[in-house]
Amino acid sequence: MDEQALLGLNPNADADFRQRALAYFEQLKISQDAWQVCAEALAQSIYSDDHIKFFCFQVLEHQVKFKYSELTEVQQQLIRETLITWLQAQMLNPQPEKTFIRNKAAQVFALLFVTEYLTKWPKFFFDILSVVDLNPRGVDMYLRILMAVDAELVDRDVVHTSEASYYFASTLEARRNTLLKDTMREQCIPSLVESWYQILQNYQYNNSELTCQCLEVVGAYVSWIDLSLIANERFINMLLGHMSVEVLREEACDCLFEIVNKGMDPIDKTKLVESLCQVLQSAGLFSIDQEDDVDFLARFSKLVNGMGQALIASWTKLIKNGDMKSAQDTLQAIEAKVALMLQLLIHEDDDISSNIIGFCYDYLHILKQLSALSDQQKANVEAIMLAVMKKLTYDEEYNFENEGEDEAMFVEYRKQLKLLLDRLAQVSPELLLASVRRVFNTTLQNWQTTRFMEVEVAIRLLYMLAEALPVSHGAHFSGDVTKATALQDMMRTLVTSGVSAYQHTSVTLEFFETVVRYEKFFAVEPQHIPTVLMAFLDHRGLRHTSPKVRSRTAYLFSRFVKSLNKQMNPFIEDVLNRIQDLMELSPPENGYQALLSSDDQLFIYETAGVLIVNSEYSAERKQVLMRNLLTPLMEKFKVLLEKLMMAQDEDRQMALADCLNHAVGFASRTSKAFSNKQTVKQCGCSEVYLDCLQTFLPALSCPLQKEVLRSGVRTFLHRMIICLEEEVLPFIPSASEHMLKDCEAKDLQEFIPLINQITAKFKTQVSPFLQQMFMPLLHAIFEVLLLPAEENDQSAALEKQMLRRSYFAFLQTVTGSGMSEVIANQGAENVERVLFTVIQGAVDYPDPIAQKTCFIILSKLVELWGGKDGPVGFADFVYKHIVPACFLAPLKQTFDLADAQTVLALSECAVTLKTIHLKRGPECIQYLQQEYLPSLQVAPEIIQ
């Protein structure tokens, strides 16, 4: 072996050595006999370095996995002997191998098992067992091999993807795995089970590591072997004995869980679970309060959850089969576990609680199906409800300012509890409503002296009722009088209690979220609107000390105002005055830290726009208010643009350009209140937006920070095409000219959708403009596409691919809008160039999205120009280039019919051929039969 290259296997080796080692590994993988050198090194223990041993196993693994069939019988025998020799050495070595080597060796054994067990090595397990006997190091390897075999046979049964080729391979693999498991069940599983029993008996008191490993094997195999081999007196008694041994009980718990989880006859399953429960209970394991090992309790909770869900699955099957007597017995068994379930659900450790939620959820599902609930069942529902309410509460350690992994886990756990609450609502909506009302009223009466987490959860419960008790379109305050009254009372309490002033961010946020969730309340009791508006506008909301609260409130405020619509009328000017300072465009030089980020300000501008547009003011008044809103932005814009032109420092240039971009973005956002030109005209606002356009467009000719400035102005133009329609058109030519100057792939890619929008909306109105800018746009695109890029530059390749797609999308818009004259009037040479790029896109680029678009363009052009009166030479082009494209594209290696987009491309390709036939008639068939298909060497009988 190349000793120098092997030095690079050490993780501490420098990059050059590591690179050399990688290259050497690739070289050995291709080599015919390198694996033999590695096999010899392992069998004779030539190397003591762990990384070299691991490396040798990797080379063998590659050989067995990918090139095994190329080996001769003798060579295959050599690999078997190498592994057995290595295994024998394990028991004699003074020190055991490192875990990572043992695991890799086990993987190689498992790969060999999968390849040879059915044919050349049926005694695989017996050979291994005869080598290892009960030697602890040997047993360790035997158990690792068993786990690796299970991973090969079971974990792969899941088909992870729907790609056809992979699916086919997976199906073959699944069949092979089934055959292997069937053969093992017949030939060796009873012996393996016996060996596990011997290992457990031998090592349970003196080697906890091996015992736990063995329990893990039993748990893994129990899902696919005959359960009676494990679920019998001697095995279960041993496992139950392990439940009271501290170092074994977690693994024993998991093993019992797998046994309980095994599919079987419902009556037998109930008996099995019940007998397990009796023994566990008599061993004192149900006394949760006396157990302080939370890791064990988390596993135990999972076991109880498994037992509960197994019983519920049995009950469901028995009901389905009509066996009411057994179903009743099973239901009693389920009910008997509810007290234990509740103890685990309410446990202060969230992992323990989380593990039992499945049982809890399924139990409630049973209750939902019963015609009437007993008093005990009602008490159970109430107990679950109280547990959920208690567990929803934040604990003292929760870090609101810097949420990390623990906080994220609690948020996920809360989502699980929400599902329980929703299920409780289905079982007993009245009870849920009454319980929440009780908790809510008690808490809010004394909120000033109550801890934040209790206040937050009280409001949170009210918020959660909105989804738990569903209604259409948020109509919680009509219909069912009891419910409407209860919710109305709680909402009234919420907004009048003063709890919005509570000094904790979680309570503040929950207050605003709930107010917006129940916005329909304010249609019933509009007198509370001013109170809530003030909360939004002062230090409780938009001016809160926490940026997180200010940010979320900006969004919620915008939703609140939109939902109230006409009810905001009396407050509009007051609100506009109060939010004026929040809309300040903060330029970079004043060092002033604005209360809201620019993203938050977007919501405030949108809110201001909505207030003005939805008001009952006259058009003149609306125009004045809109001008007051937008004029400061325009004035600031002019000043900042001048400053940018003179700025030398790049950081300052960037800061100024960002600020200019924000100004344009804010103006765009105010226009979201308008749905179309009509509404802009009715409000008398066209003029002010035209003024904005004239103010913002000069930014396009600024040579600095082009990408940022162009992006903002482009977005504004998109909005104005909707709001001002043809009034925008005079501005488009000069704007386009500026945007096409020294642009990059991304600029063009974002500019083309603007041209597409204009083309699709105004069609022939913009034909002269399109004809004029068609070739300049194409030249700009071709120039960027022809720029040389480094071979491995993925992002440049992706940008070009996206630009190519945009280019074809543009041609599709032009032809699809009935404006083929835009292309036709570009002169014969240019027309030909454009057509060839479409043919190239349809055939040469392995991008099905672009190919689909190209075929759409081609079939449209054939439809428009393919008749007898089409442009001179186009019929020739159809036969020489379009017809071949329809055949060559699907024949390409890269044309993958397992991909949905490619199927769509094929469909458009077929449409193109069909269109050619429609336009050219029998002549097309004649051309295919006599000229084109024979040129592809297609057999005459196939052609016919």
Buried (B, 14 or more C-beta within 10 A) or exposed (E): BEEEBBBBBBEEBEEEBBEBBEEBBEEBBEEEEBBBBBBEBBBEEBBEEBBBBBBBBBBBBBBBBEEBEEBEEEBBEBBBEBBBBBBEBBBEEEEBBEEEBBBBBBBBBBBBBBBBBEEEBBEBBEBBBEBBEBBBBBBBBBBBBBBBBBBBBBEBEEBEEEBEEEBEEBEEBBEBBEEBBEBBBEBBBEEBBEBBBBBBEBBBEEBBEBBBBBBBBBBBBBBBBEBEBBBEEEBBEBBBBBBEEEEBBBBBBBBBBBBBBBEBEBBEBBBBBBEBBEBBEEEEBBEBEEBEEEEBBBBBBBBBBBBBBBBBBBBBBBBEEEBEEBBEBBBEBBBEBBEBBBBBBBBEBBBBBBBBBBBBBBBBBBBEEEEEBEEEBBEBBBBBBBBBBBBBBBEEEBEBEEEEEEBEEBEEBBEBBBEBBBBBBBBBBEBBBBBBBEBBBEBBEEBEEBEBBBBBBBBBBBBBBBEBBEBEEBEBBEEBEEBBEBBBEBBBBBBEBEBBBBEBBBBBBBBBBBBBBBBBBBBBBEEBBEEBBBBBBBEBBBBBEBEBBBBBBBBBBBBBBBBBBEBBEEBBBEBBEBBBEBBBBBBBEEEEEBBBEBEBBBBBBBBBBBBBBBBEBEEEBBBBBBBBBBBBBBEBBEEBBEBBBEBEEEEBBBBBBBBBBBBBBBBBBBBBBBEEBEBBBEBBBBEBBBBBBEBBBBBBBBEBBBEBBBBBBBBBBBBBBBBBBEBBBEBBBEBBBBBBBEBBBBBBBBBBBBBBBBBEBBBEEBBEBBBEBBBEBBEBBEEBBEEEEEEEEEEBEEBBBBBBBBBBBBBBBBBBBEBBBBBBBBEEEBBEBBBEBBBBBBBBBEBBBBBBBBBBBBBBBBBBBBEEEBBEEBBEBBBEBBBBBBBBBBEEEEBBEBBEBBEBBBEBBBBBBBBBBBBBEEEBEEBBBEEBBEEEEBEEEEEE
